[in-house]
């Protein structure tokens, strides 16, 4: 059965989607921008936005009863691949070995003029 999860500590969904959906042992987290719960960008640089995006992911995971160590896979979207190293350093603050599987792609643009968006897939159990 499908179950929705949401955290008031992360920005509310701004469209017809859920912050996260659980199905069986998996929890699929929607992409998180570097927005505060109030909807403001957390800084203009990619590192600050990545830190906020990962903080949001941690909050949504907590709403599902999970932690960062339960993340199996992430996808990182960057508007500038030159920000990869800075985002990587922030990423290390949130994850420990064994690190989740990850993809990172450059995109033409992100909502709200953001530089970073991160989505995640986590496992329960």
C-alpha positions in Angstrom: 0.0 0.0 0.0 1.2 3.5 -0.9 1.8 5.9 2.1 2.7 9.6 2.0 5.2 11.2 4.3 5.7 14.9 4.9 7.7 17.1 7.3 6.9 20.7 8.3 10.7 21.2 8.6 11.1 20.9 4.8 9.4 23.1 2.3 5.8 22.1 1.4 5.2 20.6 -2.0 4.3 23.3 -4.4 2.5 21.1 -6.9 0.6 17.9 -7.1 3.3 15.7 -5.5 4.2 14.4 -2.1 7.5 15.0 -0.2 7.9 11.2 0.0 6.0 8.1 -0.8 6.5 4.8 0.9 5.7 1.5 -0.9 6.7 -1.8 0.7 10.2 -1.5 2.0 11.1 1.5 -0.2 10.6 5.3 0.4 10.9 7.5 -2.6 11.7 11.1 -1.8 10.9 13.9 -4.2 13.7 16.2 -5.2 14.6 18.8 -2.6 15.9 22.2 -3.5 18.0 24.2 -1.1 14.9 26.0 0.2 14.1 26.6 3.9 10.8 25.4 5.3 9.5 29.0 4.6 10.4 28.6 0.9 13.5 30.9 0.7 16.7 29.8 -1.0 19.3 29.1 1.7 22.1 31.1 0.1 23.2 31.8 -3.4 26.0 29.3 -3.7 25.7 25.6 -4.6 27.2 24.4 -1.3 24.7 26.3 0.9 21.8 25.1 -1.2 23.1 21.5 -1.2 23.4 21.6 2.6 19.8 22.8 2.9 18.5 20.3 0.4 20.2 17.5 2.4 18.8 18.9 5.6 15.4 18.8 4.0 15.9 15.2 3.0 16.9 14.3 6.5 13.7 15.9 7.8 11.5 14.1 5.3 13.3 10.8 6.1 12.6 11.4 9.8 8.9 11.8 9.0 9.0 8.3 7.5 10.9 7.0 10.6 14.2 6.7 8.7 17.7 8.2 8.8 20.3 9.3 6.3 22.0 5.8 6.7 18.9 4.3 5.2 19.4 6.1 1.9 20.2 3.7 -0.9 20.5 6.0 -3.9 20.5 9.7 -4.7 20.3 11.8 -7.8 22.0 15.2 -7.7 20.9 17.8 -10.3 23.3 20.8 -10.8 22.8 23.8 -13.1 26.6 24.1 -13.2 28.9 21.0 -13.2 31.6 23.3 -11.9 29.8 23.1 -8.6 30.4 19.3 -8.3 33.4 19.5 -6.0 31.7 22.0 -3.6 28.5 19.9 -3.5 30.6 16.7 -3.0 32.2 18.2 0.2 28.8 19.0 1.6 27.5 15.5 0.7 30.2 14.0 2.8 28.8 15.8 5.9 25.6 13.9 5.6 26.6 10.4 4.5 29.1 7.8 5.8 30.5 4.7 4.2 29.1 2.7 2.6 27.8 5.8 0.7 24.5 5.5 -1.2 24.7 4.9 -4.9 24.5 8.2 -6.8 24.0 9.9 -10.1 24.9 13.5 -10.8 23.7 15.4 -13.9 23.8 18.9 -15.1 20.4 20.5 -16.1 19.5 23.6 -17.9 17.5 25.1 -15.0 15.8 24.3 -11.7 12.7 25.8 -10.1 13.1 29.1 -8.2 16.5 29.7 -9.8 18.1 27.1 -7.6 21.5 25.7 -8.3 21.0 22.2 -6.8 18.2 19.7 -6.4 18.7 16.3 -4.7 16.3 13.3 -4.7 16.7 10.1 -2.8 15.5 6.5 -2.5 15.6 4.9 1.0 14.9 1.5 2.3 13.0 0.4 5.4 14.2 -2.7 7.2 
